[in-house]
Each structure stands twice: as structure tokens, then as C-alpha cells.
Amino acid sequence: MYYADCGQGTTIIFIHPPVLTSLNFLYQMNTLSQDFRTVSFDIRGHGSSEPSREEITYPLIVEDIRQLMNQLKIEKAFLCGYSTGGSIVLDFLLNCPERALGGIVISGMSEVKDNKLKKKIAQARFLSQIGAVGVIALSTSWNQAKTKLPLLRTMFYDAKKANAQNAEQYYHYSLQYNCTDLLEEIYHPVLLVYGEEDTLFHPYAKLLQERLPKSELVCIQKAKHQIPTNAAGKVNELIRQFIYCCESS
């Protein structure tokens, strides 16, 4: 499993959605590593990580994160996930609470409940099933970095390396995952970050804010879904302030 480990201090581990890779957090790794230890990794079958013989599920990814923490001698960390990676943050907080300091959910959800989002994920799953990962890679990379051509090229090259079967499994599990009824059991502080213009995900943001006992919701003005790359400065500052606040309380 490919990973990057930068900086020193309190650890933040970043989790990417299907087909995209750890490069999605390039701006977080570059900036936040000045103040924290930042770790990003490519999920099995994505980017530079080898394909998985086991089916890709959230519990499998959570276990991989736990094993990575053991290898890097990280006792506890903040988990930061983007989009479906945010669901994995919630799953980690539920199943490995003793290894977590808190969670950061960016444009994420505890379940997929509306038909529009279900259709989007189902379409990506179908493209993976027929081996058209390159189409997904181009679309997602373009949305993440269309105004940043060097990053766009690098993200596309990395994303199109995804193993089609593993990507399909990741999308499939995302469609069926639901931890909404368990959110009250999460006792860690959780930062929720969403784009003001990402109206499709506003109901998910409201749901998480209402159900999580210790949550803080922030909407970034003039931002859409692709916050880690397109609103990096703002989200980096929010993460920094959140961690400092957690450490001082």
C-alpha cells in the first residue's frame, strides 16, 4: 500500500473517494505538514497501491488504516475524509474509537439516501464494471483541478491506474453503507466542512450535525463539492483551528 508521511506532531490521516488517490490531498499535505504530521495513502487498487484480492469494503479500509498506524507507530490520529472518504472516517470512529482523536468530514455522508446521488454513484459503478475507469478518472480529475493544469494532469494519470474491480467494489459499498442510526455513539469531536454551493450534500451536512454529539458545521462560501483542491486555503485553516481547539480543551 502506497503512503506518504510528512511533518511532525499531531497526526492527520487523509482518506480519498473511489478512483481518486492520495493526490487529492496534495494541498493539505504540503501546507498542514508544517504544523502537523500528515499521512495520506492510496486505498487498495487505487493509484500506486496494489490491487486487492479481498473485496473493498469500509471495514477493510479501516483495518488497513489501523495497520498503517501500527507500522508508522502512530497511537492516535485525526481522520480526515473527503466525500465517501468521510463515511470511512465515521466508520473508523465507530469501530476504532481508541485510535482516534477526532474526525474531519469534508463533503461527506453517513448514508446515500437521495436518488440523485444514488444515480451518480451507480453510474460510476457501471463504468467501473465495464472497465471504463479512464472516463471516471478524467471527469473527477477535471472537477478537482480544472484551473490547475499541472495538478490536473498528475491527478488524471494517477486516477486512471485504478483497478476497475476494486473501484467498482468501493462504489458498491458506498451505495449500501448506512451508519446514521449509530452516529449518537460517536463521542469524538467531528468537524463537518461543506461547500455553500454544494446543495446536493446540504441535507447530509444537516443530518450529521443533528446526530453527532460533538460536531461543528462550517459551510465555505462560493465553494462546491471539490473542497480539498478548490478551497484548499480555507479548509486547511479550518482543520488547523479545529485541531488546536481540540488540543486545548
C-alpha positions in Angstrom: 0.0 0.0 0.0 1.4 3.3 -1.1 1.5 6.1 1.5 3.2 9.5 2.2 4.3 10.6 5.7 5.2 14.2 6.2 5.9 16.6 9.1 5.8 16.1 12.9 3.4 16.4 15.7 -0.3 15.5 16.0 -1.2 13.2 13.1 -3.9 13.7 10.5 -4.7 10.8 8.2 -6.4 11.6 4.9 -8.9 9.2 3.1 -9.9 9.6 -0.6 -13.0 8.6 -2.5 -13.1 6.0 -5.3 -10.8 6.3 -8.3 -9.2 9.5 -6.9 -6.0 9.0 -4.9 -3.9 10.5 -2.1 -3.0 13.3 -4.6 -6.5 14.7 -3.8 -4.9 16.0 -0.6 -1.8 17.4 -2.1 -2.5 20.9 -0.8 -3.3 19.6 2.7 -0.1 17.6 2.8 2.0 20.4 1.6 0.6 23.1 4.0 -0.5 21.3 7.1 2.7 19.3 7.4 4.3 22.5 8.5 2.4 22.2 11.8 1.3 18.5 12.0 2.3 15.0 10.9 0.2 14.3 7.8 -0.3 10.9 6.3 -2.1 10.1 3.0 -2.4 6.7 1.3 -3.8 5.1 -1.8 -6.6 2.6 -1.0 -6.0 -0.9 -2.3 -6.4 -1.0 -6.1 -6.0 2.8 -6.4 -3.1 4.9 -7.6 0.2 3.3 -6.6 -1.3 0.7 -4.3 -1.5 -2.9 -5.5 -4.9 -4.4 -6.4 -6.8 -6.2 -3.6 -7.8 -9.8 -3.8 -10.3 -9.1 -1.0 -13.4 -7.2 -1.7 -13.1 -3.5 -1.0 -15.3 -2.6 2.0 -15.2 0.2 4.6 -14.2 -2.3 7.4 -11.3 -3.5 5.2 -10.1 0.1 4.6 -10.5 0.9 8.3 -8.3 -2.2 9.2 -5.7 -1.1 6.6 -5.6 2.3 8.3 -5.2 0.7 11.7 -2.4 -1.5 10.4 -0.7 1.6 8.7 -0.9 3.4 12.1 0.8 0.4 13.8 3.6 0.3 11.2 4.2 4.1 11.5 3.9 3.9 15.3 1.0 6.3 15.4 -1.0 5.7 18.6 -3.9 8.1 17.8 -4.8 10.4 14.9 -7.4 12.7 13.5 -9.1 11.1 10.5 -10.0 13.4 7.5 -12.1 12.0 4.7 -13.4 13.6 1.5 -16.8 12.6 0.0 -17.2 8.8 0.5 -13.9 9.0 2.4 -15.9 10.9 5.0 -18.1 7.8 5.5 -14.9 5.8 6.3 -14.0 8.4 8.9 -17.3 7.8 10.6 -16.8 4.0 10.4 -13.3 4.4 11.9 -14.7 6.5 14.8 -17.3 3.8 15.4 -15.0 0.7 15.2 -11.6 2.0 16.3 -12.5 4.8 18.7 -9.4 4.2 20.9 -7.2 5.1 18.0 -8.9 8.3 17.1 -8.5 11.9 18.3 -11.4 13.2 16.2 -12.8 13.3 12.7 -12.9 15.7 9.8 -15.7 15.0 7.3 -15.4 17.0 4.0 -18.4 16.9 1.7 -19.4 13.5 3.3 -22.3 11.5 4.4 -23.4 8.7 6.7 -25.6 7.1 4.0 -26.7 7.6 0.4 -30.4 8.4 0.6 -31.4 10.6 -2.3 -31.9 9.3 -5.8 -29.7 11.9 -7.5 -26.6 10.9 -5.5 -27.5 7.2 -5.8 -27.7 7.6 -9.6 -24.3 9.4 -9.8 -22.6 6.6 -7.8 -24.4 3.9 -9.7 -23.2 5.4 -13.0 -19.6 5.4 -11.8 -20.0 1.8 -10.6 -21.3 0.8 -14.0 -18.4 2.5 -15.8 -16.1 0.6 -13.4 -17.8 -2.7 -14.2 -17.2 -2.2 -18.0 -13.6 -1.2 -17.4 -14.1 2.5 -18.3 -12.1 3.8 -15.3 -10.4 6.3 -17.6 -13.7 8.0 -18.2 -14.2 8.4 -14.4 -10.6 9.5 -13.9 -10.9 12.3 -16.5 -14.2 13.5 -15.1 -13.2 13.5 -11.5 -9.8 15.0 -12.1 -11.3 17.7 -14.2 -13.7 18.7 -11.5 -11.0 18.7 -8.9 -8.3 20.6 -10.7 -9.6 22.1 -14.0 -8.0 25.5 -13.2 -4.7 23.9 -12.2 -3.4 22.1 -15.3 -0.2 20.6 -13.8 -2.3 19.1 -10.9 -5.0 18.0 -13.4 -2.5 16.0 -15.5 -1.0 14.4 -12.4 -4.3 13.5 -10.9 -5.6 12.1 -14.1 -2.5 9.9 -14.6 -2.8 8.6 -11.0 -6.6 8.1 -11.1 -6.6 6.1 -14.3 -4.4 3.5 -12.7 -7.3 2.4 -10.5 -8.2 -1.3 -10.7 -11.6 -1.5 -12.2 -12.9 -4.3 -10.0 -11.7 -2.6 -6.8 -13.2 0.7 -7.8 -16.5 -1.0 -8.5 -16.4 -2.6 -5.1 -15.7 0.7 -3.4 -18.6 2.4 -5.2 -20.9 -0.6 -4.5 -20.1 -0.5 -0.7 -20.7 3.3 -0.7 -24.2 2.8 -2.1 -25.2 0.3 0.6 -23.4 1.8 3.6 -25.5 3.4 6.4 -24.3 4.3 9.9 -26.9 7.1 10.5 -28.5 5.2 13.4 -25.1 4.8 15.1 -23.9 8.4 14.9 -25.0 9.1 18.5 -22.4 6.6 19.7 -19.5 8.7 18.3 -18.1 10.7 21.2 -15.2 12.3 19.4 -15.3 15.8 18.1 -16.1 16.0 14.4 -15.6 18.9 12.0 -18.1 19.0 9.1 -17.0 21.0 6.1 -19.2 21.6 3.1 -19.4 24.0 0.1 -22.1 26.6 0.2 -23.0 25.8 -3.4 -22.9 22.0 -2.9 -26.7 21.9 -2.3 -27.0 18.2 -3.0 -25.0 17.5 0.2 -26.6 20.1 2.4 -29.2 17.5 3.8 -26.3 15.2 4.7 -24.5 18.0 6.5 -27.6 18.9 8.5 -28.2 15.2 9.3 -24.7 14.7 10.6 -24.8 18.0 12.6 -28.1 16.9 14.3 -27.0 13.3 15.1 -23.3 13.7 16.1 -23.0 14.6 19.8 -19.9 16.8 19.3 -19.9 18.3 15.8 -19.2 21.7 14.3 -20.6 22.5 10.8 -18.9 25.1 8.5 -20.0 26.0 5.0 -17.4 27.6 2.8 -18.7 30.4 0.7 -18.7 30.2 -3.1 -17.4 26.6 -2.8 -18.9 23.5 -4.4 -18.2 19.8 -3.6 -14.5 19.7 -4.5 -13.2 21.5 -1.4 -9.7 19.9 -0.8 -8.4 21.3 -4.1 -10.6 24.2 -5.0 -10.9 25.7 -1.5 -7.7 24.4 0.0 -6.6 27.6 1.8 -9.9 27.8 3.7 -10.2 24.1 4.5 -6.6 24.0 5.7 -7.2 26.8 8.1 -10.4 25.2 9.4 -8.6 21.9 10.0 -5.7 23.8 11.8 -8.1 25.7 14.1 -10.2 22.6 14.8 -7.2 20.5 15.9 -5.8 23.4 18.0 -9.2 23.8 19.7 -9.4 20.0 20.4 -5.9 20.0 21.9 -6.6 23.0 24.1 -9.9 21.7 25.5 
